[in-house]
């Protein structure tokens, strides 16, 4: 098999479940043997409404390889949620399965369309234990799960909204599975500001064990495995503005960088609770002084770049990801409009059929 054919296989594997969904076969989570990452759903037991915590522990792993583990784990969850996309360059978003309808599973709409609709009950039920698994690695997670059980037992059943935004829980789970077990390395929490502040303290010399160090966007080069963070209330423009409010509540959000594409002037990042799923964002970027950074005129531009203290990897690790390769080889794929769209987003123009 040639390199080009292998690349095609990976791309096709990203969205195999689009075709499977038409046959009412759910998306499957493919875990690479080399990654040794447990499904988040294994951390809980029981059905929505009576779900209980099983395992909250995080393993401590060597720092060698942590950057690639973070990227691969984020990619694994993206495929499980159906590979939804928020493309801020073309101003189009690809909705996840169970939301809207479209030919060949392709549900595209403008990024200015407002809040996406709710997931259908079937998709909500499918991802419920995974989102609960993200929650339970945070200190507040068991309490959140208890509240969510009450919501699931309410009039909306399994289709009830989550009682709290779960994007920080997703990031916390990624870091837990990547081997950052100690809170001195990464402060897992239900609010992004907890680990943003930790990274700011690390920049100021007050948190020497922190895995991440905070920089203003554009100070240092962005790499896969780093985090880009924005805010809504209040709107921060730089670290100095957050420093003045350290420890105070704020509405913030962070995404894991998975690809830096200088040629196309864009950065790809994955975050949780985006389109009610784990989604890929395409951020418009520009080069200044040799450093590619998100454009300040983009939607909610990042105010903080959390730099991972780890050896670098290639700027485009997507196609070498063991999780994506495993997903492809275990499931197979058929070309469709959704596959072609995602292939173009991640940087491939061809979507021909291949074999493992």
C-alpha positions as CSV (number, residue, x, y, z in Angstrom):
1,X,0.0,0.0,0.0
2,X,1.4,3.4,-0.9
3,X,1.3,6.5,1.3
4,X,-1.4,8.2,-0.7
5,X,-3.7,5.2,-0.5
6,X,-3.1,5.0,3.3
7,X,-4.1,8.7,3.6
8,X,-7.3,8.1,1.7
9,X,-8.2,5.2,4.0
10,X,-7.8,7.4,7.1
11,X,-10.0,10.1,5.6
12,X,-12.7,7.7,4.6
13,X,-12.6,6.2,8.0
14,X,-13.3,9.5,9.7
15,X,-17.0,9.4,8.7
16,X,-17.8,5.7,8.1
17,X,-20.8,5.9,10.5
18,X,-22.6,8.3,8.2
19,X,-23.5,5.4,6.0
20,X,-23.9,3.1,9.0
21,X,-26.4,5.5,10.6
22,X,-28.7,5.1,7.6
23,X,-28.9,1.4,8.7
24,X,-29.4,2.5,12.4
25,X,-25.9,1.3,13.3
26,X,-24.3,3.8,15.8
27,X,-20.9,5.3,15.6
28,X,-18.2,3.1,17.2
29,X,-15.3,4.4,19.2
30,X,-12.1,2.9,17.9
31,X,-9.2,2.8,20.4
32,X,-5.7,2.2,19.1
33,X,-3.9,-0.6,21.0
34,X,-0.8,1.7,21.2
35,X,-2.8,4.4,22.9
36,X,-4.1,2.4,25.9
37,X,-7.0,4.8,26.4
38,X,-10.2,3.6,28.0
39,X,-13.6,4.8,26.7
40,X,-15.0,7.5,29.0
41,X,-18.2,5.5,29.2
42,X,-16.3,2.9,31.2
43,X,-16.0,5.4,34.1
44,X,-19.8,5.2,34.7
45,X,-22.4,2.5,35.0
46,X,-26.2,2.4,34.6
47,X,-28.7,4.0,32.3
48,X,-29.5,7.8,32.1
49,X,-31.5,8.6,35.1
50,X,-29.7,6.1,37.4
51,X,-26.1,6.5,36.2
52,X,-23.4,6.1,38.8
53,X,-19.7,6.7,39.1
54,X,-17.4,3.7,38.6
55,X,-13.9,5.1,38.2
56,X,-12.4,8.6,38.7
57,X,-8.7,7.7,38.8
58,X,-6.2,9.1,36.3
59,X,-3.0,7.3,35.4
60,X,0.4,9.1,35.6
61,X,2.3,8.5,32.4
62,X,5.8,9.6,31.3
63,X,6.0,13.1,29.8
64,X,7.6,11.6,26.7
65,X,4.9,11.4,24.1
66,X,2.3,13.4,26.0
67,X,1.8,15.9,23.1
68,X,0.9,13.1,20.7
69,X,-1.3,11.4,23.2
70,X,-3.3,14.6,23.8
71,X,-3.9,15.0,20.0
72,X,-4.8,11.4,19.4
73,X,-7.2,11.2,22.3
74,X,-9.0,14.4,21.1
75,X,-9.2,12.9,17.6
76,X,-10.6,9.7,18.9
77,X,-13.5,11.5,20.6
78,X,-14.1,13.6,17.5
79,X,-14.7,10.5,15.3
80,X,-17.0,9.0,18.0
81,X,-19.2,12.1,17.8
82,X,-19.4,11.9,14.0
83,X,-16.7,14.4,13.1
84,X,-18.7,17.7,13.2
85,X,-16.9,20.8,12.0
86,X,-17.2,24.6,12.7
87,X,-15.3,26.2,9.8
88,X,-14.7,29.8,10.6
89,X,-12.8,30.3,7.4
90,X,-15.7,29.4,5.1
91,X,-18.3,30.4,7.8
92,X,-20.0,27.0,7.5
93,X,-20.6,24.3,10.1
94,X,-21.2,20.6,9.6
95,X,-23.7,19.4,12.2
96,X,-23.3,16.2,14.1
97,X,-25.5,13.2,13.5
98,X,-29.0,13.3,15.0
99,X,-29.3,17.0,14.4
100,X,-31.2,18.3,11.4
101,X,-31.4,16.3,8.1
102,X,-29.6,16.3,4.8
103,X,-28.7,14.2,1.8
104,X,-26.0,11.6,2.4
105,X,-25.7,12.7,6.0
106,X,-24.4,16.2,5.0
107,X,-26.0,18.8,7.2
108,X,-24.3,22.2,6.4
109,X,-25.4,25.6,7.7
110,X,-24.0,29.0,8.2
111,X,-22.0,29.7,11.3
112,X,-24.3,32.7,11.9
113,X,-27.4,30.4,12.2
114,X,-27.5,30.7,16.0
115,X,-27.6,27.9,18.5
116,X,-27.9,24.5,16.9
117,X,-31.0,22.4,17.6
118,X,-31.0,19.7,20.2
119,X,-29.7,16.2,19.4
120,X,-32.4,13.7,18.8
121,X,-33.2,11.3,21.8
122,X,-31.3,8.4,20.2
123,X,-28.1,10.3,19.7
124,X,-28.4,11.9,23.2
125,X,-28.7,8.4,24.7
126,X,-25.7,7.2,22.7
127,X,-23.3,9.8,23.9
128,X,-24.7,10.2,27.5
129,X,-22.3,7.9,29.2
130,X,-19.3,9.3,27.4
131,X,-20.1,12.9,28.5
132,X,-20.8,11.6,32.0
133,X,-17.3,9.9,31.8
134,X,-15.8,13.3,31.0
135,X,-17.5,14.8,34.1
136,X,-16.4,12.3,36.7
137,X,-12.7,13.0,36.4
138,X,-13.4,16.6,37.7
139,X,-13.8,17.3,41.5
140,X,-17.3,18.4,40.9
141,X,-18.2,15.6,38.5
142,X,-20.2,13.3,40.8
143,X,-22.5,16.1,41.9
144,X,-23.1,17.2,38.3
145,X,-24.0,13.6,37.4
146,X,-26.4,13.4,40.3
147,X,-28.1,16.6,39.0
148,X,-28.2,15.2,35.5
149,X,-29.9,12.0,36.6
150,X,-32.7,14.2,38.0
151,X,-32.9,16.0,34.7
152,X,-33.0,12.7,32.8
153,X,-35.9,11.6,35.1
154,X,-37.8,14.8,34.2
155,X,-40.2,15.5,31.3
156,X,-37.6,15.6,28.6
157,X,-36.1,12.2,29.5
158,X,-32.8,11.4,27.9
159,X,-33.1,14.4,25.6
160,X,-32.8,16.8,28.5
161,X,-30.0,19.3,28.2
162,X,-26.9,18.9,30.3
163,X,-27.3,20.8,33.6
164,X,-23.9,22.5,33.0
165,X,-21.6,23.1,30.0
166,X,-19.2,20.2,29.6
167,X,-16.4,21.6,27.5
168,X,-14.0,22.0,30.4
169,X,-14.9,18.5,31.6
170,X,-13.9,17.2,28.1
171,X,-10.5,18.9,28.3
172,X,-10.0,17.6,31.8
173,X,-10.7,14.0,30.7
174,X,-8.3,14.3,27.7
175,X,-5.5,15.4,30.1
176,X,-6.4,12.7,32.6
177,X,-6.2,10.0,29.9
178,X,-3.0,11.5,28.5
179,X,-1.3,10.9,31.8
180,X,-1.4,14.3,33.5
181,X,-2.8,12.8,36.7
182,X,-1.6,15.3,39.3
183,X,-3.5,18.5,39.8
184,X,-0.1,20.2,40.0
185,X,0.3,19.2,36.3
186,X,-3.2,20.1,35.2
187,X,-6.0,21.4,37.4
188,X,-9.1,19.4,36.2
189,X,-12.3,21.4,36.7
190,X,-15.7,22.1,35.4
191,X,-14.5,25.6,34.4
192,X,-11.7,26.4,32.0
193,X,-10.6,29.3,34.1
194,X,-9.1,26.9,36.7
195,X,-6.4,25.6,34.5
196,X,-6.0,28.9,32.5
197,X,-5.1,30.6,35.8
198,X,-2.8,27.7,36.7
199,X,-0.9,28.2,33.4
200,X,-0.7,32.0,34.1
201,X,0.8,31.2,37.5
202,X,3.2,28.9,35.7
203,X,4.2,31.8,33.4
204,X,4.8,33.9,36.5
205,X,6.9,31.3,38.2
206,X,4.3,30.3,40.8
207,X,3.3,26.8,39.4
208,X,6.5,25.0,38.4
209,X,4.9,21.7,38.0
210,X,2.2,22.9,35.5
211,X,2.2,21.0,32.2
212,X,1.0,24.2,30.5
213,X,2.4,27.8,30.5
214,X,0.3,30.7,29.4
215,X,1.3,33.2,26.6
216,X,-0.4,36.0,24.8
217,X,-1.5,34.8,21.4
218,X,1.4,35.4,18.9
219,X,4.2,35.4,21.5
220,X,5.3,31.8,20.7
221,X,4.5,29.4,17.9
222,X,1.3,27.3,18.2
223,X,1.8,23.5,18.1
224,X,-0.5,20.5,18.1
225,X,-1.3,19.6,21.8
226,X,-1.4,23.3,22.8
227,X,-4.6,24.9,24.0
228,X,-6.2,28.1,22.6
229,X,-8.6,29.8,24.9
230,X,-11.3,32.5,24.4
231,X,-13.8,34.2,26.7
232,X,-17.3,35.5,26.5
233,X,-18.1,37.1,29.8
234,X,-16.0,39.2,30.3
235,X,-14.2,39.4,27.0
236,X,-10.5,39.2,27.6
237,X,-8.0,40.4,24.9
238,X,-4.8,39.3,26.6
239,X,-3.4,37.7,29.7
240,X,-3.0,41.0,31.5
241,X,-6.7,41.4,31.6
242,X,-7.2,38.0,33.1
243,X,-4.4,38.5,35.6
244,X,-6.3,41.4,37.1
245,X,-9.2,38.9,37.8
246,X,-7.4,35.8,38.7
247,X,-9.6,33.4,40.7
248,X,-12.8,35.3,39.7
249,X,-15.4,33.5,37.7
250,X,-15.5,33.9,33.9
251,X,-17.1,32.3,30.9
252,X,-14.2,30.8,29.0
253,X,-13.6,28.0,26.5
254,X,-10.4,26.2,25.3
255,X,-9.7,23.8,22.4
256,X,-6.9,21.4,21.7
257,X,-4.8,22.3,18.7
258,X,-4.5,19.3,16.4
259,X,-3.0,20.8,13.2
260,X,-1.2,24.0,12.3
261,X,-1.5,24.8,8.5
262,X,0.7,27.7,7.7
263,X,0.2,27.3,3.9
264,X,-3.6,27.7,4.2
265,X,-3.3,30.2,7.1
266,X,-5.5,28.2,9.4
267,X,-5.3,26.3,12.7
268,X,-7.4,23.2,13.4
269,X,-8.5,22.6,17.0
270,X,-10.9,20.2,18.8
271,X,-13.2,21.2,21.7
272,X,-16.1,19.7,23.7
273,X,-19.7,20.9,23.9
274,X,-19.4,22.6,20.5
275,X,-22.5,21.9,18.4
276,X,-23.5,19.8,21.4
277,X,-20.6,17.4,20.5
278,X,-16.9,17.1,20.3
279,X,-16.2,19.2,17.2
280,X,-13.3,20.4,15.0
281,X,-12.9,24.1,14.6
282,X,-11.1,25.7,11.6
283,X,-9.6,29.0,12.8
284,X,-8.5,31.6,10.4
285,X,-4.9,32.5,11.1
286,X,-2.2,34.9,9.9
287,X,1.6,35.0,10.1
288,X,3.3,37.8,12.0
289,X,7.0,37.8,12.7
290,X,7.2,34.2,11.5
291,X,4.5,33.0,13.9
292,X,1.1,31.8,12.8
293,X,-1.6,32.9,15.1
294,X,-5.4,33.1,15.0
295,X,-6.7,36.3,13.5
296,X,-8.1,38.9,15.9
297,X,-11.1,39.5,13.6
298,X,-12.2,35.9,13.9
299,X,-15.2,34.9,16.0
300,X,-14.2,35.0,19.6
301,X,-10.5,35.2,19.0
302,X,-8.3,33.4,21.6
303,X,-6.9,35.6,24.4
304,X,-4.6,32.9,25.8
305,X,-2.3,30.4,24.3
306,X,-1.5,27.6,26.7
307,X,1.9,26.1,25.7
308,X,2.5,22.5,26.5
309,X,5.9,21.8,28.1
310,X,6.7,18.8,25.9
311,X,8.8,17.9,22.9
312,X,7.4,19.0,19.5
313,X,5.7,16.8,17.0
314,X,4.9,17.4,13.3
315,X,2.5,20.3,12.6
316,X,0.1,18.0,10.8
317,X,-0.3,14.8,12.9
318,X,-3.9,14.0,11.7
319,X,-3.1,11.4,9.1
320,X,-0.6,9.6,11.3
321,X,-3.0,9.3,14.2
322,X,-3.3,5.7,15.4
323,X,-6.9,6.4,16.5
324,X,-7.9,7.5,13.0
325,X,-6.2,4.6,11.4
326,X,-7.8,2.2,13.8
327,X,-11.2,3.7,13.1
328,X,-10.8,3.3,9.4
329,X,-9.5,-0.3,9.4
330,X,-12.1,-1.5,11.9
331,X,-15.1,0.0,10.1
332,X,-14.4,0.5,6.4
333,X,-16.1,3.3,4.5
334,X,-18.1,4.4,1.5
335,X,-17.6,7.8,-0.2
336,X,-20.3,10.4,0.2
337,X,-20.8,14.1,0.4
338,X,-20.0,14.3,4.1
339,X,-16.7,12.4,3.7
340,X,-15.7,14.7,0.8
341,X,-16.4,17.8,2.8
342,X,-14.4,16.6,5.8
343,X,-11.6,15.4,3.5
344,X,-11.3,19.0,2.2
345,X,-11.4,20.5,5.7
346,X,-8.5,18.4,7.0
347,X,-6.5,19.1,3.8
348,X,-7.1,16.3,1.4
349,X,-8.9,16.9,-1.9
350,X,-9.3,13.2,-3.0
351,X,-11.7,10.7,-1.3
352,X,-11.3,7.6,-3.4
353,X,-11.9,4.1,-1.9
354,X,-9.0,2.2,-0.4
355,X,-8.4,-0.9,1.8
356,X,-6.4,-1.6,5.0
